[in-house]
Amino acid sequence: MSDHHVVDITIIGAGPVGLAAAYYAGHRDASVRIVESLGQLGGQVAAVYPEKHVYDVAGHPKIQGQALVDLCIEQGLQFGAEVFLAQEVKDLQRVSGNGEEHLILTTHQGESFPTRMLIVTAGHGAFEPRKLEIEDIDEWEGRGLHYFVRRKEVFRDKTCVIVGGGDSALDWTLGLQDTAKLPITLVHRRDRFRALETSVKEARELEEQGAVRICNPAEVRGVRGDGDMEAVTLEDTTTGETFEVECDALITLLGFHSHLGSIADWGLELHGKRQIQVDPPTMETSLPAVYAAGDVAGYEGKITLISVGFGEAAIAANQAVAKIRGEKVQPKYSTD
Ligand SMILES: Cc1cc2nc3c(=O)[nH]c(=O)nc-3n(C[C@H](O)[C@H](O)[C@H](O)COP(=O)(O)OP(=O)(O)OC[C@H]3O[C@@H](n4cnc5c(N)ncnc54)[C@H](O)[C@@H]3O)c2cc1C
């Protein structure tokens, strides 16, 4: 038995591409439901880089990540799509009844959602941050350990230790200069950074001015605090020397583990390990009534950019609507 009524199109994942698919499906007068595993809308943009600027989305010469997401939400939900947050889709079943075949999605949280068509816009899948290999590190979550910089104000006047060697670590070492208590300590386990050379150069210049302290090659060996975090122990891995650094906020920017999870077990043809193979002219997957768009959709020559995903969302939604109605696929202009 299903908890919910059948809708025309269900969208898995409320990133920018899922929201664009919701717009196109709603614009074509389809009933739409979005199911999202995170507790918020906006996918990677909202979760990973809400305060960064994006320059390559057509029509927006420069826009902050969260502002872009807010516009996608306003546009995507305007036709009344139902939204279910904190629901990670696990299983897909195909059922027949009343002369109609439809799909039923069930979530890890126990809800089930029937739908005529499915558009998977699950990005890299439900993602989880990579964590430091320190015993009981999770216990510091909410007490000074952060995996994202969502809002800079959280770090106002805090002593910050940033861990990582990629762009995010360098970007926030520079980006929190006007917010955190200086110097910001940057810890990386290797002697070379992977981040953009200009960011590394800027961080080295700030180090000379005393605004950044760079520890590399070094690793975090322990965390101390009574209630909230107070200090971390670092090891200089060249000399083996350990030392303590004052720390209110330990920001580990080590990337994400992401996997398609159970979506990969539905019998869909995959493109590599992380994407669902689609037919680009239609964005159809190998399963009937299942489409994919955005980062999760793979084909030869695919580039994973928001603008590309927006185009794919329009194709997938128009195809799904045409399939439900038995019509020829045609674009309908939105102008009035
Ligand atoms: C640091 C960084 C900077 C970037 N900068 C740019 C840029 O400048 N320009 C650009 O074009 N692109 C940029 N990108 C890439 C861009 O963010 C992605 O291409 C875009 O977010 C893809 O959108 P999407 O909707 O396909 O997937 P996502 O944004 O990944 O959203 C997918 C959503 O699906 C949800 N989901 C996954 N599995 C399930 C499940 N089983 N059940 C329910 N929900 C699920 C996830 O929680 C997530 O919210 C950047 C990415 C990063 C990490």
The ligand as a MOL file (V3000), in Angstrom:
LIG
                    3D

  0  0  0     0  0            999 V3000
M  V30 BEGIN CTAB
M  V30 COUNTS 53 58 0 0 0
M  V30 BEGIN ATOM
M  V30 1 C 32.8750 23.4100 -5.1830 0
M  V30 2 C 32.0650 23.2650 -6.4540 0
M  V30 3 C 31.9810 24.3160 -7.3340 0
M  V30 4 C 31.2220 24.1920 -8.5000 0
M  V30 5 N 31.1720 25.2470 -9.3570 0
M  V30 6 C 30.4210 25.1590 -10.4800 0
M  V30 7 C 30.3140 26.2510 -11.3990 0
M  V30 8 O 30.9480 27.2900 -11.2160 0
M  V30 9 N 29.5330 26.0890 -12.4950 0
M  V30 10 C 28.8250 24.9390 -12.7550 0
M  V30 11 O 28.1060 24.8650 -13.7470 0
M  V30 12 N 28.9170 23.8830 -11.9020 0
M  V30 13 C 29.6790 23.9700 -10.7840 0
M  V30 14 N 29.7700 22.9040 -9.9420 0
M  V30 15 C 29.0320 21.6650 -10.2910 0
M  V30 16 C 27.5380 21.8380 -9.9740 0
M  V30 17 O 27.3670 22.1440 -8.6070 0
M  V30 18 C 26.8130 20.5550 -10.3470 0
M  V30 19 O 26.9750 20.3370 -11.7300 0
M  V30 20 C 25.3320 20.7020 -10.0200 0
M  V30 21 O 25.1150 20.8840 -8.6440 0
M  V30 22 C 24.5970 19.4330 -10.4860 0
M  V30 23 O 23.2650 19.5910 -10.1510 0
M  V30 24 P 22.3150 18.3200 -9.9650 0
M  V30 25 O 20.9770 18.8820 -9.6250 0
M  V30 26 O 22.4930 17.4100 -11.1170 0
M  V30 27 O 22.9410 17.5240 -8.7150 0
M  V30 28 P 23.2290 17.9680 -7.2170 0
M  V30 29 O 23.4140 19.4120 -7.0850 0
M  V30 30 O 24.3190 17.0620 -6.7610 0
M  V30 31 O 21.8860 17.5700 -6.4670 0
M  V30 32 C 21.5150 16.2160 -6.3360 0
M  V30 33 C 20.5880 16.0670 -5.1520 0
M  V30 34 O 20.0760 14.7320 -5.1450 0
M  V30 35 C 19.9640 14.2870 -3.8130 0
M  V30 36 N 19.9860 12.8300 -3.8040 0
M  V30 37 C 20.9720 11.9920 -4.1680 0
M  V30 38 N 20.6130 10.7050 -4.0050 0
M  V30 39 C 19.3320 10.7340 -3.5270 0
M  V30 40 C 18.4120 9.7210 -3.1380 0
M  V30 41 N 18.7010 8.4150 -3.2480 0
M  V30 42 N 17.1850 10.1140 -2.6510 0
M  V30 43 C 16.8390 11.4300 -2.5560 0
M  V30 44 N 17.7050 12.4270 -2.8970 0
M  V30 45 C 18.9320 12.0870 -3.3870 0
M  V30 46 C 21.2260 14.8660 -3.1540 0
M  V30 47 O 21.0740 14.9570 -1.7590 0
M  V30 48 C 21.3090 16.2530 -3.8190 0
M  V30 49 O 20.6510 17.2500 -3.0690 0
M  V30 50 C 30.5250 22.9900 -8.7820 0
M  V30 51 C 30.5820 21.9260 -7.8740 0
M  V30 52 C 31.3480 22.0490 -6.7220 0
M  V30 53 C 31.4000 20.9000 -5.7570 0
M  V30 END ATOM
M  V30 BEGIN BOND
M  V30 1 1 1 2
M  V30 2 1 2 3
M  V30 3 2 2 52
M  V30 4 2 3 4
M  V30 5 1 4 5
M  V30 6 1 4 50
M  V30 7 2 5 6
M  V30 8 1 6 7
M  V30 9 1 6 13
M  V30 10 2 7 8
M  V30 11 1 7 9
M  V30 12 1 9 10
M  V30 13 2 10 11
M  V30 14 1 10 12
M  V30 15 2 12 13
M  V30 16 1 13 14
M  V30 17 1 14 15
M  V30 18 1 14 50
M  V30 19 1 15 16
M  V30 20 1 16 17
M  V30 21 1 16 18
M  V30 22 1 18 19
M  V30 23 1 18 20
M  V30 24 1 20 21
M  V30 25 1 20 22
M  V30 26 1 22 23
M  V30 27 1 23 24
M  V30 28 2 24 25
M  V30 29 1 24 26
M  V30 30 1 24 27
M  V30 31 1 27 28
M  V30 32 2 28 29
M  V30 33 1 28 30
M  V30 34 1 28 31
M  V30 35 1 31 32
M  V30 36 1 32 33
M  V30 37 1 33 34
M  V30 38 1 33 48
M  V30 39 1 34 35
M  V30 40 1 35 36
M  V30 41 1 35 46
M  V30 42 1 36 37
M  V30 43 1 36 45
M  V30 44 2 37 38
M  V30 45 1 38 39
M  V30 46 1 39 40
M  V30 47 2 39 45
M  V30 48 1 40 41
M  V30 49 2 40 42
M  V30 50 1 42 43
M  V30 51 2 43 44
M  V30 52 1 44 45
M  V30 53 1 46 47
M  V30 54 1 46 48
M  V30 55 1 48 49
M  V30 56 2 50 51
M  V30 57 1 51 52
M  V30 58 1 52 53
M  V30 END BOND
M  V30 END CTAB
M  END
